[in-house]
Amino acid sequence: MTGIDAELKAIGEYLDSVRQAKHISRAQLARHLGWSEKTLQRIALGDVDMKLSQFLSIMSYLNVTLHDVVSHSSMPLPSAAVMETLCLRAGAQHDDVALAQLQHQLEAYFNQYHLPWAHHYALFCQLMLAELAHDDAKHPHRPVVVLAVRRL
């Protein structure tokens, strides 16, 4: 088993334990997410490399943060590049829920670990949320153009 396989298994087991602790059946979660129970079982066992959208959907439904998941595995904190990619993807997809979740997680990283880049990307998420709210009000069908601002 490779390191990433072990992490996928640890993440799947953690998410499954949270589901069970909240007395949510696998069938109930599958119905809510529109997935099969088999997919959830494979994720729980670490047999499948879940997509980012799947990971965020499960986290959102179970009301857990990336920090919660990371603190229950041997994974290091995500890098600035990973968080930037997640922010950009959520913004490009007009996913205000994911952006708000990322902003909250980044603020927690900044407060706990004093990482300047975490504060930078939390503000970046906040700006994209404001832009999405403004654009949705004025032009509900206009695509959002997301520009990454890099530190010098």
Secondary structure, DSSP 8 states (H G I E B T S, - for coil): --HHHHHHHHHHHHHHHHHHHTT--HHHHHHHHT--HHHHHHHHHT-S---HHHHHHHHHHHT--HHHHHHTSS-----HHHHHHHHHHHHHTT-HHHHHHHHHHHHHHHHHH--HHHHHHHHHHHHHHHHHHHHHHH-TT-----------
